[in-house]
Amino acid sequence: MRTEKLYRQFDSVFFEKTRLSIITVLYKEEAASYNRIKDVIGGTDGAVFSHLQRLQESGYLAQKKEIVGTRARTCYTLTKAGRREFTKYLQFMSDLLSAQKNPGEEQKDE
């Protein structure tokens, strides 16, 4: 796959800085509460919520509400599609780094 195609293989929902950060947190931690995600990535309540909602609507995240003590807590996990897309992204990054190390060996169109 040519380098140009590598950059266009991800949709704009997934390949956005804040949403990619959220996905990275969930990939690493497997599950995280709303407050944990907000603490790690920063941002306002409204911004974080809208990014989480967009990822959920696109099928990348699942949401689960649970009661902890006397309080409700919302936790998020990656769906199979979210995990698959992130794994594809990691391969993209690996391919990009390999191409950088071997600049004369760009792959041909498939």
Rosetta blueprint (number, residue, H / E / L):
1 M L
2 R L
3 T H
4 E H
5 K H
6 L H
7 Y H
8 R L
9 Q L
10 F L
11 D L
12 S L
13 V L
14 F L
15 F L
16 E L
17 K H
18 T H
19 R H
20 L H
21 S H
22 I H
23 I H
24 T H
25 V H
26 L H
27 Y H
28 K H
29 E H
30 E L
31 A E
32 A E
33 S E
34 Y H
35 N H
36 R H
37 I H
38 K H
39 D H
40 V H
41 I H
42 G L
43 G L
44 T L
45 D H
46 G H
47 A H
48 V H
49 F H
50 S H
51 H H
52 L H
53 Q H
54 R H
55 L H
56 Q H
57 E H
58 S L
59 G L
60 Y L
61 L E
62 A E
63 Q E
64 K E
65 K E
66 E E
67 I E
68 V E
69 G L
70 T L
71 R E
72 A E
73 R E
74 T E
75 C E
76 Y E
77 T E
78 L E
79 T L
80 K H
81 A H
82 G H
83 R H
84 R H
85 E H
86 F H
87 T H
88 K H
89 Y H
90 L H
91 Q H
92 F H
93 M H
94 S H
95 D H
96 L H
97 L H
98 S H
99 A H
100 Q H
101 K H
102 N L
103 P L
104 G L
105 E L
106 E L
107 Q L
108 K L
109 D L
110 E L
